[in-house]
């Protein structure tokens, strides 16, 4: 009877250790996925800002280019 109880106790402890390991592993995986998502969001945010700056520069260049012919026309008046 004592041997059987000792076996059950040992098995119960092994199950507890496996459960703790699985919990820690799940937490680590969730944390890793969260870090990857954060990194992707930061990268895409920087990319979006770069594209917005390029768009603004393009609009300014078009505005300057459109003003040049009007200046030439006004010289002939």
N, C-alpha and C positions, 0 to 999 in steps of 0.2 A: 504494500500500500504506500509506504514512504517513497519507494523508488518511482512509483507511478506519479505521485504528487510532485516529486522533484522533476520528473520529465515534463509534466504539464507546466510547472513553473518556469523551467528553462525554455520551453517552446513559447510560452506566453511572453517572456522577455525578448526572445528573438523576433517575435511578431511586432512588439512595441518598437524595437530598433529599426525594423524594416519600415514601419509606418512613419517614424520620425525622418528616416532617410528620404522616403517618397515625398513627404511634406516639404522638406528642405529643397529637394530637387525641383518640385513644382514651383516653389517660390523663386528659385534661381532662374528657371526658364521664363517665368512671367516677368521678372525683372529684366532679363536680357532682351526679351521681345519689346518691352517698354522703352529700353534704351535705343533699340534699333528704330522704332517708330519716331522717337524724339529726334534722332539723327537725321532721318529722312525728312521730317518736317522742317528742320533747320536748313537743310540743303535746298529744299524746294522753295523755302521762303527767300533765301539768298538769291536763288535763280530768278524768282519773280521780281524781286527788287532790281536786279540787273536788267531784266527785260523792260521794266517800266522806265528806267533811266535811258535806255536806248531809244524807247519810243518818244520820250520827251525831247531828247537830242534831235531825233529825226524831225519832229514837228518844228523845232526851232530852226533847223536848217532849211526846211521848206518855207517857213515864214521869211527868213532872210533872202532866200532865192526869189520869192515872189515880190519882195520890195525892190530888188535891183532893177527889173524892167520898168517899174513905175518911176523910178528915179531918172532913168534914161529918157523916158517919154516926157517927163516934166522939164528936162533940159531943152527940149525942142519947142516948148511952148513959149 
